[in-house]
């Protein structure tokens, strides 16, 4: 009786692996794996061991960075948050953080482009399929550079549609760790696609606004004050934290404050903003089919986006 899958020798398996196309392989620019200690540019060799606890338990952390015009934006802020996430799940990196920083720069350099995205993944490590975090002998580290698809000006000028997702906010302590278990975020995005909306608005168990799937949410109230929801059930985004620094230094200082935000306040806002690494700052011009203010992107969103764009020049130079 013929077998469903042939048993291949190592050389034949590697040959088949290299011959087999993979989705979106043209988007991968360069990658690093700590087991090998080397950078590679062949997407078909970008593999994750199935027994890495990152794969079968979601036991790990990650960060996503953007580099523009040959400069990595907010590199140290992302690394600082990653260190905090590692501490939060009792994960020791496989090498010094200073070396990880240099590796990130090297992978960006190897990408051969001045504009892209970087994904840093750190897992509990390979070595078994159990749940015991002490099973792997060493943690894993993967760094990938891939193409960045920038949104068009028309996309920003059109504005985005928002809705209240049925997916609840994560537990407070878990939401503050950028961990590799993004299933709630995935389900929010799925619900948005199915219902025909752009941005999910997630609320905690008491009814206060938490965050979106991969971004922070803010609003501008009728007094012109920028309202940032407290990070009780949300990840403190590097983008919103950087914007607050820029606002403090700016001559046209925008009044702002942190507070708990109800859904009623979302509906009554003069502007709704979504802020994240890939987006920067964009306007949500409708919520649950209801127009926000005049239904057009607001001046605060446009101004904050300009602040971020101007600050890109301060990124870490890819040598």
Beta strands, then each sheet from edge to edge (+ up, - down):
strand 1: 28-33
strand 2: 38-40
strand 3: 60-68
strand 4: 71-72
strand 5: 116-123
strand 6: 140-146
strand 7: 160-164
strand 8: 199-203
strand 9: 209-211
strand 10: 216-220
strand 11: 226-229
strand 12: 256-259
strand 13: 271-276
strand 14: 280-287
strand 15: 290-291
strand 16: 316-317
sheet 1: 2+ 1- 6+ 5- 3+ 4- 16+
sheet 2: 9+ 8- 7- 14- 13+ 10- 11+ 12+
sheet 3: 9+ 8- 7- 14- 15+
end
